[in-house]
Amino acid sequence: MIDITLQNFEAELIVASQQRPVLLDIWAPWCGPCRTLGPILEKLETAYAGRFTLAKLNSDEVPEIATQLSQMFGVRSIPFCVMFAGGQPVDGFVGAIPEAQIREFLDKHVPAGEELEAEADVAEAQALLADGDLESALTKLAHAVQTDPANDAARFDYVKALLELGLLEDARAAFAPVAAKAADTLVPSPRLAALATWLTAFEASAGAAPAALQAAITANKRDFDARFTLAQTHLAGQRFTEAMDELLEIIMRDKAWNGEAARKAYVAILELLTKPAPKAAAEAKSGTLELAGKAAVVQSDPLIDSYRRKLSMALF
């Protein structure tokens, strides 16, 4: 449990809630229901074993924050509890409600223990990947997927690492449980769809002869079937820029060819190459009180930016 002040609210409330949910209890010493609710919240923080952080704010001592949140939610009484997640206030409740109702409220916003464990594994794996230790990262990712099968971020990194190590059959097995989610639905998952495209490239390029494909393209630059198959051989071989170059040639000549297959494959490769966005960062403004985090800026990659521009020019 922590006490929130004007000096620490950004670090302990905004920034901290980007890592795990923070429940802010707004109270006052003269409030009877507050004295009833406080011990229940402290008990639940212990019971939830680090899955959320309890923060307390004395509305008499820090009226600036209490007033802004009360106006935001249209609340005029205390105790008033606000759940912060991802750097922003997302939900709340008023009054000394029973413990069972508080648990129901928490369970809507607080990750399960398995989710936290998997997220920790993914964070460690990403650090290992940054250091080039692919095999150690693979072990962490395998554990993350086993611990929390619904964690698509962990599964994406796991399947991607398997493919980078050439473990095709293992990658197919790991991808099978989410294959349906990667289908071209109304709201497809771009990262899972990218993996599906990569796996398909292995199948489509099996037995292909790159030299023969290149000869066919030289004879007829509009032999899109040959060019697309050549792009898939490049993709299967992790020659990503070469694959995009071939796909771009198709897009420039016939954007709609084969149901925009070239564009979709090109976008999938960009997705495979793009690092996940960092979590939002809070930014303080002089003289004002900001209760929402700022969207983090993804670090630019010159290669990816260049190929995004090439696609944009070809399409528009």
N, C-alpha and C positions, 0 to 999 in steps of 0.2 A: 504494500500500500504506500502511496506517495501523496503528499500535499501539494496542490497546484497553486502557484503564485504567478504574478505577472512576469517574474524573472525566468521561471522554468516551464511555463505552459507550452512554449513552442517545442522544446526538447522532449518533455515528458508526456505531452498530450498529442501534438501534431505529428512529430517525427516518430515517436514511440509507437503510435497506432498504425504506422505503415509496416511495422514488423509483426505486431500482434494486437488484437482489439484492446481498447482501454475503456473501462466503464467509469465515467465521471459522476460522482455523487455530490450534488450541490446541496449543502446543508447550512444550518446556523445553530449556534449554541442555545438559543431560546426556543428552538423547534422540538416539541415533544416527539412527534412521529419520526423525526430525524434520528433521535436517540434510539428508537426502536429498530429502524432500518439499518443503521450503521453496523451493528454486530452481525446481522444476517449477511450483509455483503462481505464482511471480512471473513466470515466462516466459508462462504462460497468461493472466495478467491483461493483459499487454502484447498478446498475440495476439488476445484478445477485444476489444481496443480500446474499453474503457470500458463494455462491456456488463455487467460486474459489478465490484465492488470487493473487493479482497483485504484482509482485516483479520487481524492476528496478535495472539494473546494468550498471554503467558508465564504458564503455569499456576503457576509458583513465585511470581510477583509478584502475580498476581490470582487466588488460589485460589477466591474467592467465586463468580465467574462460572464458572470452569472446573468447580467441583464441582456447581453447580446444573445446568449443561448435561449433565454426565456422568450425574447422577442421572435427569434427564429422559429421556435416551436409553438408559439402562442400560449405559453404557460405562465401563470402568475403566482404559483404556490410552490412550496418546498415541503418535503424533499423531492427533488427532481433529478433523475438519473439520465445521462446521455451516453450512448454508445458511440465511440469514435473508432473508425476502421478506415484504413487507407488514407489517413490524414484528414478525415472529414467526419463531422457528426452525421450519423446515419439513422439513428432511431433513439427512442427514449420512453420513459414511463414516469408517472407522477404518483407520489404517495408511498406510504409504507405497506406495499402489497405483500401478500403471503410468499413464503420461500418457494413454494411450488410454482407460482406464477413467475417469479424472478428466474427460476431455472428454465422455464419455457422461453422466456425472453432471451436469456443467455444462449440457449441452444440454437437460436436462429442466427446468431452472429459469431459464436465462438467455435473455432475449428476443433474437430475431434483430435484426440491424442495421436491417432495414426496419421492424420494430416500434418500435424506439427513435426512428427518424426520424419515423414517423407520430405517435407520442405527443407528440413535441416540436411538431409542426405543430398538433396538437389543442390543446395547452396555449396556444400563441400565438394560435390562433383564438378560444379561449374568452376570452382577455384582450381581443382586438379586439371580440368580441361584447359584452363588458361595457362597452366604450367606445362602442358603437353603430355601429362600423365594419363593417357587414354584408358589404359587397362585398370588403374585404380579407380578412375571415375566410373568405369563400367560397373565395378563391384558396388559402389555407392548407389548408382542408378538402379541396378537390379534390386537392391534392398528397398529402395524407395517405391518402386512399382509393386513389389510384393507386399509392402506395408500398406500402401494406399493405392489400390488398382484404379481408382477414379481420377488420379492425378495425371492429367493429360500432359502437363509440362514435363513431368518426370518420364513418362512413357515416350514422348517425342525425343528427349535427349538420349534415352536408353536405346531406342531403335536406331537413331542416327549414329550413335557410337558403335553399335553392332555393325552397321553397314560400312562405317569408315574402317572397321577392322576386318571387313570382308566376311563376316559371319552371317551370310545371307539367310540360311535356314532358321537360325536363332532369331534374326530380325523379323522374319515372317511370322514366327510363332508369337513373338512379343507384340506384334502389331495386330494379330488376328482379333483380340478382344475389342478393339476400337475401330475395326475396319468399316463397320456400318456408319460410324460417326464421320468418317472421312468421305463418305459418298457425296455426290453433287446434289445436296438438298437445298432447301430455301436458305438455310443459314449454315453453310458448311464451315468446318474448322479449317482455317487456312494452313495451319502447321500440320495437322493430321493429313489433309489433302496433299500437302507437299510430300509427305512420306509415302503416301499411296502412289504418287507419280514416280518417285524414285524406285520403289519396289517394282512397279510395272516396267520400268526401263530395263531392269535386269532380265525380265521375261522376254520383252520385245527384242532385245539385242542378242539373245542367246543364239549362237550359230551364225550371226551376221558377219559378213566379211567387209571391214571398213574400206579396203582398197577397191573392191567391186562397187561399193556404194559411192565412193568418191568418183570412180570412173563414170557411173551412171549420171551423176550430177554434172560432171564436166561435159558430158554429151548433151544433157538437157537440164538447164538450170531450174526449170519448173517441174522437175521430177521430185515433187514434194514428199512422196512416200519414201524415196531413198534418202532424202535430206532429213526427214523426221526420224527415220531409223538410225541414221548416222548420229543425230543429236542424242538419241537414246543410248547409243553405245558410249558416247562421251559422258553422259550422265552416269551410267553404270560404272564407268571407270573414274568417276570423281573429277573429270575434266570439265568443270562447270562453265567456265567462260567459253570454251569451244562449243559446248552444247548450246549455250545461248546465242552464239554467233550464227549457228546453223538455223536455229529457230527464228532468229531475227530476219534471216533471208526469206523465210516463208512468209512471215508477217508482212514484210514490205511488199511482197508480190501478191499475196492473197490473204488478207486479214481473216476472212471467214472460212478458210480451208478446213475441212473436216471438223466442223463445229467449233472452230477457234482452238483446235488442239494445240497449235504452236504457241499461241498466247498463254493458254492455261499452263502449259509445261514451263514456259519462260517465267511466269509469275511464281510457280512452285519452286523453281531453282532459286529465285531471289529470296523466297521465304526460308529455304534451307540455309542460305548464306547469312541471313540476317540474325544478329544476336538479339536475345529477348530484351525488351525495354526495361530499364532500371525502374525501381519503385519511385513513386513521386517524392519530391523533396519539398520541405516546407521552406518558405521564404518570408522573412520578417520585413515589414514596411515601417519606416520611421514615423512615429506619431499615430499609427493606426493599429487596430487589433485584427489580425487575420486568423480565422478559425478553420480555414481549409488549406490543405497542402497544394503546392504547385506541381503541375505535371512535369515530370523529369524529361529532359531532352536526350534523345537517343544519340549517342556519339556517332558522328558521321563516318561512313566507310567510303572512301573515294571510288573504289571499284564498284561497289553496289550502286552508289549514286550515279556513276557513269552509265551503268547498264539500265538503270531506271529511266534516265534521260533518253537513252537510245530507244527504249520501248515507247516512251511517250511521243517521241518524234515520229516513230513508225505508225503509231495509231492515230495521231492527230495532225 
